[in-house]
Amino acid sequence: MFEITKKLPGQDAIQQYMTPLMLRKREVKRMIAEQVKQEERAIADEKFRVKRAQQQQAWKKARREKNRELTLKRQAAELAEKRKRAEEIEKLKKEALELRANKKREAAKKEMQLLRYNK
């Protein structure tokens, strides 16, 4: 009754064979689970990269459109300013022409009056 057997649990042949096998099996399961996680991370990263690239393309397109709108507005403002200056120059030319014509008319009137009085 008080004898201790020489075959304690864990020391028999089956357990000596099964223990490394079970540890290896557990390690393989852990490695497989890690590989699955890495694949899922890789897929998620790829989806993120694709989504980010699409988002950047959308941002670039919006920025190009905005810059195009600003350029068109600036060009329209410059054209309006150019037309306004051209109209002002044309108006000044007409006024100068009218002023010269009036001076010539006045000079012609004076000469006519001088000719009438000098007769």
Secondary structure as UniProt FT lines:
FT   TURN            9..10
FT   HELIX           13..118
//
